[in-house]
Amino acid sequence: MEIRLDYIADLAVEQWRMRRTLTENSNSEGLVALRRVARKYDRFFEKCEVEILDLTGKEYDPGLPIEVVHSEVDAALPPGRAVVSEVLSPVILWRGKVIHHGRAVTTRSSAEAGARDATS
């Protein structure tokens, strides 16, 4: 049996969304069955060599496999720093290769923003 990688990537994105919802609502009633399903998905993806990467809080690098949909300035960040502040869709890897690019919001230092504005 062959399964298309784009189908696996779509399912992995939905698994990430479910995991994030479970984390945000950890005290809600009726989530025991949903947690069990999430664990089964986790095992399935592990056996299929699929990784779901949530880059929230990681140092931003232009070479990351993410589409930056919005960028904010934070004067509290040290000069030259940029971080992935919110992931809208995770990066999906299969056997170490990107099969789905993520989408994210980044936050950068005001010094970096000024340097970019000066070159634009």
ROFIMAR-548855 format. One record per atom (N, C-alpha, C): residue number from 1; residue in three letters; chain; atom name; z, x, y. Coordinates in steps of 0.001 Angstrom, whole numbers, plus 500000, padded with zeros to 6 digits. Example, Ala and Ser with C-alpha at 12.3 -4.5 7.8 and 13.67 -1.06 7.14 Angstrom:
2
i:aa:ch:at:zz:xx:yy
1:ALA:A:N:507800:513190:494310
1:ALA:A:CA:507800:512300:495500
1:ALA:A:C:507800:513200:496700
2:SER:A:N:507080:512850:497750
2:SER:A:CA:507140:513670:498940
2:SER:A:C:507870:512900:500030
END
This chain:
120
i:aa:ch:at:zz:xx:yy
1:MET:A:N:500000:500845:498826
1:MET:A:CA:500000:500000:500000
1:MET:A:C:500000:500891:501238
2:GLU:A:N:499192:500514:502194
2:GLU:A:CA:499113:501246:503441
2:GLU:A:C:499579:500348:504574
3:ILE:A:N:500396:500915:505453
3:ILE:A:CA:500879:500161:506611
3:ILE:A:C:500426:500894:507866
4:ARG:A:N:499863:500158:508793
4:ARG:A:CA:499376:500769:510027
4:ARG:A:C:500546:501278:510861
5:LEU:A:N:500386:502466:511439
5:LEU:A:CA:501449:503076:512226
5:LEU:A:C:501785:502277:513479
6:ASP:A:N:500802:501589:514062
6:ASP:A:CA:501123:500797:515252
6:ASP:A:C:502036:499621:514899
7:TYR:A:N:501922:499087:513679
7:TYR:A:CA:502826:498029:513240
7:TYR:A:C:504249:498584:513081
8:ILE:A:N:504339:499770:512486
8:ILE:A:CA:505643:500424:512310
8:ILE:A:C:506258:500703:513682
9:ALA:A:N:505442:501201:514620
9:ALA:A:CA:505948:501498:515964
9:ALA:A:C:506468:500234:516639
10:ASP:A:N:505742:499131:516542
10:ASP:A:CA:506186:497869:517141
10:ASP:A:C:507511:497414:516535
11:LEU:A:N:507635:497523:515220
11:LEU:A:CA:508869:497135:514542
11:LEU:A:C:510018:498050:514961
12:ALA:A:N:509747:499330:515119
12:ALA:A:CA:510780:500284:515534
12:ALA:A:C:511267:499979:516948
13:VAL:A:N:510369:499597:517837
13:VAL:A:CA:510769:499226:519200
13:VAL:A:C:511689:498013:519155
14:GLU:A:N:511351:497041:518343
14:GLU:A:CA:512199:495844:518227
14:GLU:A:C:513556:496187:517623
15:GLN:A:N:513589:497130:516676
15:GLN:A:CA:514858:497576:516102
15:GLN:A:C:515725:498216:517187
16:TRP:A:N:515109:499029:518036
16:TRP:A:CA:515837:499656:519141
16:TRP:A:C:516419:498584:520057
17:ARG:A:N:515637:497563:520379
17:ARG:A:CA:516125:496476:521242
17:ARG:A:C:517304:495751:520592
18:MET:A:N:517201:495507:519279
18:MET:A:CA:518281:494826:518573
18:MET:A:C:519540:495691:518582
19:ARG:A:N:519409:496984:518319
19:ARG:A:CA:520550:497892:518326
19:ARG:A:C:521209:497924:519710
20:ARG:A:N:520392:497968:520758
20:ARG:A:CA:520918:498009:522120
20:ARG:A:C:521673:496722:522430
21:THR:A:N:521134:495587:522022
21:THR:A:CA:521805:494302:522230
21:THR:A:C:523127:494256:521467
22:LEU:A:N:523125:494756:520236
22:LEU:A:CA:524354:494772:519446
22:LEU:A:C:525416:495652:520109
23:THR:A:N:525011:496768:520652
23:THR:A:CA:525950:497670:521319
23:THR:A:C:526522:497020:522568
24:GLU:A:N:525671:496370:523343
24:GLU:A:CA:526110:495739:524587
24:GLU:A:C:526990:494512:524343
25:ASN:A:N:526845:493882:523181
25:ASN:A:CA:527583:492650:522879
25:ASN:A:C:528466:492827:521650
26:SER:A:N:529121:493962:521557
26:SER:A:CA:529858:494298:520341
26:SER:A:C:531004:493347:520028
27:ASN:A:N:531493:492600:521002
27:ASN:A:CA:532611:491697:520760
27:ASN:A:C:532198:490240:520578
28:SER:A:N:530901:489968:520559
28:SER:A:CA:530432:488594:520426
28:SER:A:C:530606:488088:519001
29:GLU:A:N:530773:486790:518892
29:GLU:A:CA:530912:486144:517583
29:GLU:A:C:529560:486094:516863
30:GLY:A:N:529575:486088:515540
30:GLY:A:CA:528376:485861:514748
30:GLY:A:C:527417:487035:514653
31:LEU:A:N:527851:488238:514999
31:LEU:A:CA:526941:489377:514958
31:LEU:A:C:527045:490204:513676
32:VAL:A:N:527923:489819:512760
32:VAL:A:CA:528098:490580:511520
32:VAL:A:C:526799:490631:510715
33:ALA:A:N:526145:489497:510541
33:ALA:A:CA:524891:489454:509770
33:ALA:A:C:523803:490257:510470
34:LEU:A:N:523753:490166:511779
34:LEU:A:CA:522752:490908:512535
34:LEU:A:C:522970:492418:512413
35:ARG:A:N:524221:492851:512398
35:ARG:A:CA:524521:494280:512204
35:ARG:A:C:524061:494743:510824
36:ARG:A:N:524235:493898:509822
36:ARG:A:CA:523793:494236:508468
36:ARG:A:C:522272:494407:508435
37:VAL:A:N:521554:493510:509086
37:VAL:A:CA:520094:493617:509170
37:VAL:A:C:519705:494906:509887
38:ALA:A:N:520394:495222:510978
38:ALA:A:CA:520093:496442:511742
38:ALA:A:C:520288:497684:510870
39:ARG:A:N:521342:497708:510059
39:ARG:A:CA:521565:498856:509160
39:ARG:A:C:520444:498974:508132
40:LYS:A:N:519946:497837:507641
40:LYS:A:CA:518833:497877:506678
40:LYS:A:C:517573:498427:507338
41:TYR:A:N:517323:498003:508562
41:TYR:A:CA:516177:498555:509300
41:TYR:A:C:516350:500060:509492
42:ASP:A:N:517558:500477:509862
42:ASP:A:CA:517815:501912:510044
42:ASP:A:C:517466:502692:508782
43:ARG:A:N:517906:502200:507641
43:ARG:A:CA:517605:502879:506360
43:ARG:A:C:516104:502864:506072
44:PHE:A:N:515444:501743:506346
44:PHE:A:CA:514001:501650:506132
44:PHE:A:C:513268:502706:506953
45:PHE:A:N:513588:502784:508246
45:PHE:A:CA:512911:503755:509104
45:PHE:A:C:513211:505184:508676
46:GLU:A:N:514429:505439:508257
46:GLU:A:CA:514782:506775:507779
46:GLU:A:C:513945:507148:506552
47:LYS:A:N:513812:506223:505612
47:LYS:A:CA:513011:506486:504411
47:LYS:A:C:511534:506666:504735
48:CYS:A:N:511073:505999:505785
48:CYS:A:CA:509669:506109:506195
48:CYS:A:C:509431:507281:507148
49:GLU:A:N:510472:508061:507422
49:GLU:A:CA:510391:509226:508305
49:GLU:A:C:510024:508830:509735
50:VAL:A:N:510554:507681:510171
50:VAL:A:CA:510340:507185:511529
50:VAL:A:C:511616:507422:512335
51:GLU:A:N:511461:508016:513522
51:GLU:A:CA:512592:508243:514415
51:GLU:A:C:512413:507407:515670
52:ILE:A:N:513497:506814:516125
52:ILE:A:CA:513509:506026:517347
52:ILE:A:C:514317:506828:518363
53:LEU:A:N:513649:507301:519418
53:LEU:A:CA:514308:508159:520401
53:LEU:A:C:514588:507419:521700
54:ASP:A:N:515855:507275:522009
54:ASP:A:CA:516287:506721:523285
54:ASP:A:C:516698:507911:524145
55:LEU:A:N:515946:508203:525170
55:LEU:A:CA:516162:509389:525988
55:LEU:A:C:517075:509147:527189
56:THR:A:N:517778:508031:527208
56:THR:A:CA:518680:507720:528312
56:THR:A:C:519678:508857:528522
57:GLY:A:N:519758:509320:529780
57:GLY:A:CA:520704:510371:530122
57:GLY:A:C:520183:511784:529900
58:LYS:A:N:519025:511908:529295
58:LYS:A:CA:518453:513239:529032
58:LYS:A:C:517759:513770:530281
59:GLU:A:N:517696:515087:530375
59:GLU:A:CA:516974:515748:531465
59:GLU:A:C:515510:515318:531386
60:TYR:A:N:514947:514900:532518
60:TYR:A:CA:513544:514497:532537
60:TYR:A:C:512660:515733:532648
61:ASP:A:N:511621:515725:531864
61:ASP:A:CA:510609:516780:531896
61:ASP:A:C:509259:516076:531883
62:PRO:A:N:508313:516481:532738
62:PRO:A:CA:507010:515812:532773
62:PRO:A:C:506262:515837:531434
63:GLY:A:N:506647:516725:530534
63:GLY:A:CA:505993:516797:529234
63:GLY:A:C:506535:515810:528208
64:LEU:A:N:507559:515060:528560
64:LEU:A:CA:508118:514077:527628
64:LEU:A:C:507095:512969:527364
65:PRO:A:N:507096:512421:526155
65:PRO:A:CA:506144:511354:525844
65:PRO:A:C:506607:509991:526355
66:ILE:A:N:506832:509917:527667
66:ILE:A:CA:507234:508655:528275
66:ILE:A:C:506392:508392:529511
67:GLU:A:N:506191:507117:529779
67:GLU:A:CA:505551:506683:531018
67:GLU:A:C:506682:506335:531985
68:VAL:A:N:506698:506984:533123
68:VAL:A:CA:507711:506688:534140
68:VAL:A:C:507190:505509:534952
69:VAL:A:N:507882:504380:534841
69:VAL:A:CA:507440:503171:535543
69:VAL:A:C:508089:503034:536907
70:HIS:A:N:509176:503773:537122
70:HIS:A:CA:509858:503753:538419
70:HIS:A:C:510720:505002:538507
71:SER:A:N:510847:505532:539707
71:SER:A:CA:511683:506701:539921
71:SER:A:C:512560:506452:541133
72:GLU:A:N:513848:506743:540983
72:GLU:A:CA:514813:506522:542057
72:GLU:A:C:515372:507862:542511
73:VAL:A:N:515878:507904:543725
73:VAL:A:CA:516485:509115:544274
73:VAL:A:C:517999:508945:544256
74:ASP:A:N:518691:510009:543836
74:ASP:A:CA:520155:510017:543830
74:ASP:A:C:520619:511321:544465
75:ALA:A:N:521167:511230:545676
75:ALA:A:CA:521603:512422:546399
75:ALA:A:C:522736:513151:545684
76:ALA:A:N:523403:512479:544753
76:ALA:A:CA:524507:513107:544021
76:ALA:A:C:524017:514077:542943
77:LEU:A:N:522755:513970:542554
77:LEU:A:CA:522228:514898:541547
77:LEU:A:C:522023:516275:542168
78:PRO:A:N:522289:517338:541411
78:PRO:A:CA:522042:518691:541927
78:PRO:A:C:520559:518876:542244
79:PRO:A:N:520241:519713:543226
79:PRO:A:CA:518840:519945:543606
79:PRO:A:C:517980:520339:542405
80:GLY:A:N:516794:519750:542352
80:GLY:A:CA:515848:520072:541287
80:GLY:A:C:516071:519340:539981
81:ARG:A:N:517086:518516:539897
81:ARG:A:CA:517378:517799:538650
81:ARG:A:C:516749:516419:538654
82:ALA:A:N:516346:516004:537464
82:ALA:A:CA:515844:514643:537249
82:ALA:A:C:516287:514229:535861
83:VAL:A:N:516709:512990:535722
83:VAL:A:CA:517172:512482:534433
83:VAL:A:C:516503:511147:534124
84:VAL:A:N:516441:510846:532846
84:VAL:A:CA:515968:509531:532406
84:VAL:A:C:517171:508600:532557
85:SER:A:N:517113:507700:533515
85:SER:A:CA:518265:506851:533803
85:SER:A:C:518264:505536:533024
86:GLU:A:N:517080:505064:532642
86:GLU:A:CA:517000:503822:531863
86:GLU:A:C:515745:503861:530998
87:VAL:A:N:515911:503521:529740
87:VAL:A:CA:514765:503446:528829
87:VAL:A:C:514397:501983:528663
88:LEU:A:N:513144:501665:528947
88:LEU:A:CA:512642:500304:528789
88:LEU:A:C:512029:500107:527414
89:SER:A:N:511520:501200:526852
89:SER:A:CA:510942:501202:525511
89:SER:A:C:511093:502625:524973
90:PRO:A:N:511581:502791:523743
90:PRO:A:CA:511848:504139:523231
90:PRO:A:C:510588:504870:522778
91:VAL:A:N:510737:506169:522568
91:VAL:A:CA:509686:506981:521956
91:VAL:A:C:509826:506801:520440
92:ILE:A:N:508701:506601:519760
92:ILE:A:CA:508736:506462:518302
92:ILE:A:C:507963:507624:517687
93:LEU:A:N:508625:508321:516753
93:LEU:A:CA:508003:509433:516038
93:LEU:A:C:507845:509070:514571
94:TRP:A:N:506779:509532:513977
94:TRP:A:CA:506587:509426:512533
94:TRP:A:C:506279:510823:512035
95:ARG:A:N:507142:511312:511178
95:ARG:A:CA:507018:512676:510662
95:ARG:A:C:506897:513687:511796
96:GLY:A:N:507644:513443:512871
96:GLY:A:CA:507685:514356:514003
96:GLY:A:C:506568:514195:515008
97:LYS:A:N:505628:513284:514759
97:LYS:A:CA:504510:513065:515680
97:LYS:A:C:504710:511755:516442
98:VAL:A:N:504365:511781:517725
98:VAL:A:CA:504515:510588:518566
98:VAL:A:C:503502:509527:518142
99:ILE:A:N:504012:508334:517813
99:ILE:A:CA:503115:507214:517509
99:ILE:A:C:503266:506103:518548
100:HIS:A:N:504264:506254:519432
100:HIS:A:CA:504478:505276:520505
100:HIS:A:C:505161:505990:521664
101:HIS:A:N:504517:506006:522818
101:HIS:A:CA:505115:506591:524013
101:HIS:A:C:506144:505626:524591
102:GLY:A:N:507234:506173:525092
102:GLY:A:CA:508267:505361:525701
102:GLY:A:C:507924:504996:527137
103:ARG:A:N:508726:504117:527699
103:ARG:A:CA:508622:503729:529115
103:ARG:A:C:510024:503846:529681
104:ALA:A:N:510123:504430:530885
104:ALA:A:CA:511458:504683:531412
104:ALA:A:C:511493:504695:532927
105:VAL:A:N:512720:504622:533424
105:VAL:A:CA:513028:504807:534833
105:VAL:A:C:513725:506165:534933
106:THR:A:N:513351:506958:535924
106:THR:A:CA:514008:508245:536123
106:THR:A:C:514759:508240:537446
107:THR:A:N:515729:509126:537533
107:THR:A:CA:516460:509362:538765
107:THR:A:C:516346:510849:539054
108:ARG:A:N:516016:511180:540295
108:ARG:A:CA:515844:512588:540654
108:ARG:A:C:516659:512903:541896
109:SER:A:N:516893:514187:542099
109:SER:A:CA:517653:514614:543269
109:SER:A:C:516836:514383:544531
110:SER:A:N:517528:514248:545648
110:SER:A:CA:516814:514027:546906
110:SER:A:C:516003:515257:547289
111:ALA:A:N:516451:516459:546900
111:ALA:A:CA:515697:517685:547189
111:ALA:A:C:514361:517676:546453
112:GLU:A:N:514379:517228:545199
112:GLU:A:CA:513135:517151:544419
112:GLU:A:C:512209:516099:545009
113:ALA:A:N:512770:514982:545435
113:ALA:A:CA:511957:513917:546035
113:ALA:A:C:511300:514428:547308
114:GLY:A:N:512035:515173:548132
114:GLY:A:CA:511492:515706:549370
114:GLY:A:C:510379:516695:549104
115:ALA:A:N:510543:517536:548077
115:ALA:A:CA:509506:518501:547737
115:ALA:A:C:508248:517798:547266
116:ARG:A:N:508383:516741:546487
116:ARG:A:CA:507222:515980:546019
116:ARG:A:C:506521:515289:547182
117:ASP:A:N:507323:514709:548084
117:ASP:A:CA:506728:514013:549235
117:ASP:A:C:505959:514982:550126
118:ALA:A:N:506454:516215:550249
118:ALA:A:CA:505813:517219:551107
118:ALA:A:C:504472:517666:550541
119:THR:A:N:504330:517635:549188
119:THR:A:CA:503080:518064:548559
119:THR:A:C:502093:516925:548416
120:SER:A:N:502533:515715:548632
120:SER:A:CA:501632:514546:548462
120:SER:A:C:500748:514354:549651
END
